[in-house]
Amino acid sequence: MVSVGEVSLGALLAGATRDGGTLSATIPAQWLQGRTTYGGLSTMLALEAAKGLADDLPPLRSATVTFLRPLGGAVTARATLVRRGRSASFVDAEVSGEEGVGLKAGFVFVADRESDLHHDDNPMPAVVDPDTAADAFRSGGPGFAPNFEWRHASAEQRRGVPELLLWVRLREREGLAPATELIAMADVLPPGAMPLMTERRPISSITWLVNLLSPLPVTTDGWWLLRSTAHHLAGGFSSQHMTMWNRAGVCVAQGMQSVAIF
């Protein structure tokens, strides 16, 4: 087991240099995903730069991310306030490394509005409790995997079905605000198309959209249930849906992602 305490996300943020909407940090090797930084971490750095623009931003409700090129080593995140209205604020951000801009993101921060309309069609599937679930990724898995605990959420693993359903939690969660932790977690699963692969292949996220369904996403004991489902796979590209629940069964995030599969 890799010791990750000294490179926890909270420690990384605590050691970052901040100046308003600019944040500079160094990515430890334990947080790499192939040649680049784990996408949840690079997006989290962009979010932290955005939050540095003002102390009173509303809760984060949506993020749109494009992964342009590999990021690693010393990186700098810069954010710009595009518009601030009475209830919504729009922020653009980018993360750069030695090779140039590697990530662009757009964040939308919105305060809740009073409304009599309510609808939630995101029931949590029947799953095994994480305390009794079997471990996943005991060996192998992406390079950043040891920073997390992984457990199978289904009693039976369905081979050949383009879907992954796992309980996941950060081993070190201290020092992370709720929305920051969610963004760091929401991109953690491998592509939903992975069960269709008969051999290991290089993969790369291209774009990612995630909507936060709660202004204060929290869970119990750090466990989040994540599902990624590939809905289309052809020509080396996969389009997938992503959903995230807390341990109480409340859906806290939904998203879509375009993934290159080589």
C-alpha positions, -999 to 999 in steps of 0.1 A, spaced: 0 0 0 13 34 -9 15 59 19 -4 90 7 -6 112 38 21 136 27 5 140 -7 -32 142 3 -53 167 -15 -57 188 16 -20 189 21 -15 198 -16 -39 227 -13 -24 239 20 10 240 3 -2 258 -28 6 295 -35 -25 317 -39 -30 352 -52 -66 360 -58 -78 339 -87 -43 324 -93 -31 292 -76 3 275 -81 10 239 -70 33 210 -77 16 177 -86 31 147 -68 39 116 -88 13 96 -68 -15 117 -84 -6 110 -120 -28 92 -144 -5 79 -171 13 110 -185 -10 135 -169 -25 145 -136 -57 128 -125 -85 148 -140 -104 152 -108 -73 169 -92 -66 192 -121 -103 203 -122 -102 208 -84 -72 232 -88 -92 252 -114 -121 253 -90 -99 265 -61 -85 293 -83 -121 303 -91 -131 303 -55 -102 327 -48 -118 354 -68 -144 362 -40 -152 350 -5 -189 351 -11 -195 331 -42 -227 311 -42 -225 273 -42 -210 255 -72 -237 240 -94 -221 231 -127 -187 226 -143 -177 221 -179 -142 209 -185 -120 203 -215 -87 183 -212 -63 197 -237 -29 182 -230 -9 164 -202 -3 183 -170 23 174 -144 49 188 -121 46 226 -114 12 239 -126 -7 272 -123 -44 276 -123 -59 310 -132 -95 321 -130 -114 350 -144 -149 363 -133 -169 365 -165 -202 377 -150 -218 381 -116 -255 385 -114 -279 386 -85 -279 348 -80 -255 334 -105 -217 338 -111 -198 326 -141 -161 319 -139 -136 307 -166 -105 290 -155 -75 272 -170 -46 251 -156 -12 254 -173 21 234 -171 54 234 -189 38 225 -222 11 252 -220 -26 252 -211 -37 217 -203 -72 222 -190 -100 248 -195 -130 249 -173 -162 269 -169 -178 271 -135 -213 283 -126 -220 292 -90 -257 297 -82 -277 303 -50 -309 283 -44 -341 300 -55 -375 295 -38 -396 271 -60 -426 249 -57 -413 226 -84 -396 193 -73 -386 163 -92 -359 136 -86 -357 106 -109 -323 94 -97 -329 64 -74 -298 47 -60 -296 12 -74 -296 -18 -51 -261 -21 -38 -239 -38 -12 -231 -17 19 -195 -4 16 -186 -18 50 -192 -54 38 -184 -49 1 -154 -66 -16 -123 -46 -24 -117 -35 -59 -84 -26 -76 -63 -47 -52 -37 -47 -79 -35 -27 -111 -58 2 -117 -47 38 -126 -16 52 -110 -35 75 -86 -57 46 -74 -39 40 -41 -51 75 -29 -86 60 -27 -104 31 -12 -124 11 -38 -152 -14 -32 -175 -33 -55 -211 -20 -50 -227 -50 -68 -228 -85 -54 -223 -99 -89 -199 -83 -114 -215 -83 -149 -190 -90 -175 -195 -75 -209 -218 -48 -197 -205 -13 -203 -210 0 -168 -190 4 -136 -206 8 -101 -183 12 -72 -181 27 -37 -151 50 -35 -137 73 -8 -105 93 -4 -81 79 21 -72 114 33 -102 139 32 -91 165 57 -89 201 45 -114 198 17 -146 218 13 -177 197 3 -178 209 -33 -140 205 -36 -142 169 -24 -170 161 -48 -151 175 -78 -121 155 -67 -142 124 -65 -166 127 -94 -141 118 -122 -125 89 -103 -140 59 -121 -124 43 -152 -146 46 -184 -178 27 -183 -166 10 -216 -138 -8 -197 -158 -41 -192 -159 -43 -230 -121 -43 -233 -103 -76 -237 -69 -60 -230 -56 -28 -213 -57 2 -236 -46 38 -232 -75 61 -225 -79 99 -222 -107 121 -211 -116 148 -236 -145 167 -222 -165 165 -189 -197 181 -178 -208 177 -142 -239 192 -125 -240 194 -87 -275 186 -74 -269 197 -39 -255 231 -27 -237 212 2 -228 176 -9 -219 155 21 -218 118 29 -212 94 57 -177 80 65 -164 95 32 -181 69 10 -196 79 -24 -214 56 -48 -203 62 -84 -216 48 -117 -203 54 -152 -222 39 -181 -210 40 -217 -239 48 -241 -220 49 -273 -186 35 -284 -172 37 -319 -142 51 -338 -121 52 -306 -145 75 -288 -170 67 -260 -198 89 -247 -208 81 -211 -232 91 -184 -219 95 -148 -239 96 -116 -229 100 -79 -249 93 -47 -240 98 -11 -242 69 14 -278 79 23 -289 73 -13 -292 110 -23 -281 118 -58 -256 146 -55 -241 149 -91 -247 139 -126 -225 142 -156 -214 132 -191 -180 126 -205 -163 121 -238 -134 96 -236 -108 86 -262 -100 49 -262 -69 40 -282 
